[in-house]
């Protein structure tokens, strides 16, 4: 039971509690960023207004802030405009905005693989050499969809030709384009295709590096070249064996060029074209590389010495 002086003792204890700073142990002090209990109203020595959850006006450069507090400046001097801005918006995640209405910046992968039409200067090279450039929607580009569909890669309905270039390389007419993957957020060039029209009727064939995994080769038979070094690195498959097919792998110029590469290209016949394909988008060096290889192959298929 409480005695007659219990109430007075409680008042005394509370006053002692107030005087020593809230019952804190002797010598205890508030951390610098939380204030020192000196009546600053929740503002520490560093100028942080803890009652408002943010930095006080006029706080110094060394003011304490919670981790992740500082955000990039909201100024527009470094923000992209025009097509680049549209590409950035297209690269945003569903929803498009972070809390507070700020656009989500593209990830490193999205920036690296964002398709900009001519990232490596292939179209500039083409125009300098008198070639024409189109976006892949011209009437003469309809055949390119069949090349994409028959290519020795796993293309889907979301892959389409883009950045189409047409012109001559020596005596050869060529069409070159990127196979891009397009979805709602970005467009990525995945393969570069260069093709030459072939007037000679040819069976379906595929010439691939032996190290490549192959799919969709049903009904094709292997046609050996008779050169062990070549056959160890390259594999020719054809719907039927014949003189033109054998001329292709028997031609010393073709074998020499292919053995001098990094085994990174594949070749196939479809839609009246002999085509070459390689991962990534086109670039001037790749256009010239494909032109050399296709020129030798078309000559071998036609029996031109």
C-alpha positions as CSV (number, residue, x, y, z in Angstrom):
1,X,0.0,0.0,0.0
2,X,1.2,3.5,-0.6
3,X,2.0,5.7,2.4
4,X,0.9,9.3,2.9
5,X,4.1,10.6,1.3
6,X,4.2,8.3,-1.7
7,X,2.6,10.9,-4.0
8,X,5.3,13.5,-3.0
9,X,8.1,11.0,-3.6
10,X,6.7,10.3,-7.1
11,X,6.8,14.0,-8.0
12,X,10.3,14.2,-6.7
13,X,11.4,11.3,-8.8
14,X,9.9,12.8,-11.9
15,X,11.6,16.1,-11.4
16,X,14.9,14.2,-11.0
17,X,14.1,12.3,-14.2
18,X,13.6,15.6,-16.1
19,X,16.8,17.1,-14.7
20,X,19.1,14.3,-15.7
21,X,17.8,14.2,-19.3
22,X,15.1,11.5,-19.3
23,X,16.5,8.9,-17.0
24,X,19.7,8.3,-19.1
25,X,22.8,6.8,-17.5
26,X,25.3,9.2,-16.2
27,X,27.6,10.6,-18.9
28,X,25.3,9.4,-21.7
29,X,24.9,11.7,-24.7
30,X,22.7,11.6,-27.8
31,X,24.5,10.7,-31.0
32,X,25.6,13.8,-32.9
33,X,23.1,13.3,-35.7
34,X,20.1,12.9,-33.3
35,X,20.7,16.1,-31.3
36,X,21.9,16.5,-27.8
37,X,18.7,17.0,-26.0
38,X,19.4,20.7,-25.6
39,X,16.0,21.9,-26.8
40,X,16.8,22.0,-30.4
41,X,13.4,20.6,-31.3
42,X,14.7,17.4,-32.9
43,X,17.4,19.2,-35.0
44,X,20.9,17.7,-34.6
45,X,24.2,19.6,-34.8
46,X,24.4,18.8,-38.4
47,X,21.2,20.6,-39.3
48,X,18.9,17.6,-40.0
49,X,15.3,18.3,-39.0
50,X,14.3,14.9,-37.6
51,X,10.8,16.0,-37.0
52,X,10.3,16.5,-40.7
53,X,12.3,13.5,-41.9
54,X,14.6,15.5,-44.2
55,X,17.6,17.9,-44.3
56,X,17.0,21.3,-42.8
57,X,17.3,24.3,-45.1
58,X,20.8,25.6,-45.3
59,X,22.4,22.4,-44.0
60,X,26.1,22.1,-44.8
61,X,27.7,19.7,-47.3
62,X,28.7,17.4,-44.5
63,X,25.2,17.0,-43.1
64,X,24.1,13.6,-42.2
65,X,21.4,11.9,-44.3
66,X,20.0,8.4,-44.3
67,X,21.6,6.0,-46.8
68,X,20.1,6.5,-50.2
69,X,18.6,9.9,-49.3
70,X,20.3,11.9,-52.0
71,X,18.8,11.5,-55.5
72,X,20.2,12.7,-58.8
73,X,19.5,16.4,-59.6
74,X,16.1,17.0,-61.1
75,X,17.4,19.4,-63.7
76,X,16.9,18.7,-67.4
77,X,20.4,19.6,-68.6
78,X,21.4,15.9,-68.9
79,X,18.0,14.4,-69.8
80,X,17.7,13.0,-73.3
81,X,15.4,14.5,-75.8
82,X,13.8,13.5,-79.1
83,X,14.3,9.9,-80.3
84,X,16.7,9.2,-77.4
85,X,14.1,10.2,-74.9
86,X,11.5,8.0,-76.6
87,X,13.9,5.1,-76.5
88,X,14.5,5.7,-72.8
89,X,10.8,5.7,-72.1
90,X,10.4,2.5,-74.1
91,X,13.1,0.9,-72.0
92,X,11.3,1.5,-68.8
93,X,9.7,-1.4,-66.9
94,X,5.9,-1.8,-67.0
95,X,4.4,1.1,-65.1
96,X,7.2,3.3,-66.5
97,X,7.7,5.5,-63.4
98,X,9.2,5.1,-60.0
99,X,7.5,6.5,-56.9
100,X,7.4,10.2,-57.1
101,X,6.9,10.2,-60.9
102,X,10.5,9.9,-61.9
103,X,11.3,7.8,-65.0
104,X,13.3,4.6,-64.4
105,X,16.7,5.0,-66.1
106,X,17.6,2.2,-68.5
107,X,19.7,-0.6,-67.1
108,X,23.2,-1.2,-68.3
109,X,22.0,-4.1,-70.5
110,X,19.2,-2.0,-72.0
111,X,21.7,0.8,-72.8
112,X,24.2,-1.6,-74.4
113,X,21.6,-3.6,-76.5
114,X,19.2,-0.8,-77.3
115,X,18.7,-0.8,-81.1
116,X,19.3,2.6,-82.7
117,X,19.1,1.7,-86.3
118,X,22.8,1.9,-87.2
119,X,24.9,1.6,-84.0
120,X,28.1,0.6,-85.8
121,X,28.0,2.7,-89.0
122,X,27.0,0.0,-91.5
123,X,24.5,2.2,-93.1
124,X,27.0,5.1,-93.4
125,X,29.4,2.7,-95.1
126,X,26.6,1.5,-97.4
127,X,25.7,5.1,-98.5
128,X,29.3,5.9,-99.1
129,X,29.5,2.9,-101.5
130,X,26.4,3.9,-103.4
131,X,24.0,1.4,-101.7
132,X,20.4,2.2,-100.8
133,X,19.0,2.0,-97.3
134,X,15.4,1.2,-96.2
135,X,13.6,0.2,-93.1
136,X,12.5,-3.3,-94.2
137,X,8.9,-2.4,-95.2
138,X,9.4,-1.7,-98.9
139,X,7.7,-4.1,-101.4
140,X,11.1,-5.6,-102.4
141,X,11.8,-6.4,-98.8
142,X,9.0,-9.0,-98.5
143,X,11.4,-11.8,-99.4
144,X,13.5,-11.0,-96.4
145,X,10.8,-12.4,-94.1
146,X,11.3,-15.8,-95.7
147,X,15.0,-15.5,-95.2
148,X,14.5,-14.8,-91.5
149,X,12.0,-17.7,-91.2
150,X,14.4,-20.2,-92.9
151,X,17.6,-19.0,-91.2
152,X,19.6,-21.6,-89.2
153,X,18.8,-19.8,-86.0
154,X,15.8,-19.9,-83.6
155,X,13.9,-16.9,-84.9
156,X,10.4,-16.2,-83.5
157,X,7.4,-14.2,-84.6
158,X,8.9,-11.2,-82.8
159,X,12.0,-11.2,-85.1
160,X,11.9,-9.0,-88.2
161,X,14.3,-7.5,-90.7
162,X,15.5,-4.0,-90.1
163,X,18.1,-1.6,-91.4
164,X,18.1,-3.0,-94.9
165,X,20.9,-2.1,-97.3
166,X,21.2,-3.0,-101.0
167,X,24.1,-2.6,-103.3
168,X,26.9,-4.2,-105.3
169,X,30.1,-5.7,-104.1
170,X,32.2,-6.4,-107.2
171,X,30.0,-8.2,-109.6
172,X,27.6,-9.4,-106.9
173,X,24.3,-7.9,-106.0
174,X,23.8,-8.0,-102.2
175,X,21.1,-7.3,-99.6
176,X,22.1,-6.9,-96.0
177,X,20.0,-6.4,-92.9
178,X,19.8,-6.9,-89.2
179,X,17.4,-9.5,-87.7
180,X,16.0,-7.6,-84.7
181,X,13.9,-8.8,-81.8
182,X,11.2,-6.3,-81.0
183,X,8.9,-6.2,-78.0
184,X,7.0,-3.4,-76.1
185,X,10.1,-2.2,-74.3
186,X,13.1,-2.4,-76.7
187,X,14.4,-3.5,-80.1
188,X,17.6,-5.6,-80.2
189,X,19.7,-6.6,-83.2
190,X,20.5,-10.3,-82.7
191,X,21.8,-11.4,-86.1
192,X,23.3,-9.8,-89.2
193,X,22.3,-11.3,-92.6
194,X,23.9,-10.7,-96.0
195,X,22.4,-12.5,-99.0
196,X,23.1,-12.7,-102.7
197,X,20.4,-13.7,-105.3
198,X,21.3,-17.0,-107.1
199,X,19.8,-17.6,-110.5
200,X,20.9,-21.3,-110.6
201,X,18.2,-23.6,-109.1
202,X,19.7,-25.1,-106.0
203,X,18.5,-27.6,-103.4
204,X,18.1,-26.6,-99.9
205,X,21.5,-26.6,-98.2
206,X,23.2,-25.4,-95.0
207,X,26.9,-24.9,-94.4
208,X,27.8,-24.5,-90.7
209,X,30.8,-24.7,-88.4
210,X,31.0,-28.2,-87.1
211,X,31.1,-26.8,-83.5
212,X,27.6,-25.3,-83.9
213,X,24.6,-27.0,-82.5
214,X,22.1,-27.6,-85.4
215,X,18.3,-27.7,-85.5
216,X,15.8,-28.1,-88.3
217,X,18.1,-30.2,-90.4
218,X,15.6,-33.0,-91.1
219,X,15.8,-34.4,-94.6
220,X,19.3,-32.9,-95.2
221,X,22.2,-35.2,-95.9
222,X,25.9,-34.5,-95.3
223,X,28.1,-33.8,-98.3
224,X,31.8,-34.3,-97.4
225,X,34.4,-32.3,-99.1
226,X,37.2,-34.9,-99.0
227,X,39.4,-32.5,-97.1
228,X,39.8,-33.8,-93.6
229,X,40.9,-30.4,-92.2
230,X,37.9,-28.7,-93.7
231,X,35.4,-31.4,-92.7
232,X,36.7,-31.2,-89.2
233,X,35.6,-27.6,-89.0
234,X,32.8,-27.2,-91.5
235,X,29.7,-29.3,-92.2
236,X,27.7,-29.1,-95.5
237,X,24.2,-30.5,-95.4
238,X,22.0,-30.5,-98.5
239,X,18.5,-31.8,-99.5
240,X,20.2,-33.7,-102.3
241,X,23.7,-34.4,-103.5
242,X,24.6,-32.8,-106.9
243,X,27.3,-31.2,-108.9
244,X,26.6,-27.6,-107.7
245,X,26.7,-28.7,-104.1
246,X,29.9,-30.6,-104.5
247,X,31.5,-27.7,-106.4
248,X,30.8,-25.6,-103.3
249,X,32.9,-27.6,-100.9
250,X,35.5,-28.7,-103.5
251,X,36.4,-25.1,-104.5
252,X,39.8,-24.3,-103.0
253,X,39.0,-20.6,-102.8
254,X,35.9,-21.3,-100.7
255,X,37.7,-23.7,-98.4
256,X,40.7,-21.3,-98.0
257,X,38.4,-18.4,-97.0
258,X,36.3,-20.5,-94.6
259,X,39.4,-22.0,-93.0
260,X,40.8,-18.5,-92.5
261,X,37.7,-17.4,-90.5
262,X,36.8,-17.8,-86.8
263,X,34.0,-20.2,-87.8
264,X,31.4,-17.7,-86.7
265,X,29.1,-17.6,-89.8
266,X,26.4,-19.9,-91.2
267,X,25.2,-20.1,-94.8
268,X,22.0,-21.4,-96.3
269,X,19.9,-21.3,-99.5
270,X,16.3,-20.0,-99.4
271,X,14.0,-17.7,-101.4
272,X,16.3,-17.7,-104.3
273,X,19.2,-16.4,-102.2
274,X,22.5,-17.7,-100.8
275,X,22.7,-16.1,-97.4
276,X,25.2,-15.7,-94.5
277,X,24.2,-15.0,-90.9
278,X,26.2,-14.1,-87.9
279,X,25.3,-13.0,-84.3
280,X,25.0,-9.2,-83.5
281,X,24.2,-6.3,-85.8
282,X,25.9,-5.3,-89.0
283,X,29.1,-3.3,-89.2
284,X,31.3,-2.3,-92.2
285,X,33.9,-5.0,-91.6
286,X,31.2,-7.7,-91.5
287,X,29.6,-6.5,-94.7
288,X,33.0,-6.8,-96.5
289,X,33.6,-10.2,-94.8
290,X,30.3,-11.6,-96.0
291,X,30.8,-10.1,-99.5
292,X,34.1,-11.9,-99.9
293,X,32.7,-15.3,-98.8
294,X,29.4,-15.0,-100.7
295,X,31.3,-13.9,-103.9
296,X,33.5,-17.0,-103.8
297,X,30.5,-19.3,-103.0
298,X,28.3,-18.0,-105.7
299,X,31.1,-18.4,-108.3
300,X,31.7,-22.0,-107.1
301,X,28.0,-22.9,-107.3
302,X,27.8,-21.5,-110.8
303,X,30.9,-23.3,-111.9
304,X,32.8,-20.1,-112.6
305,X,36.5,-20.6,-112.5
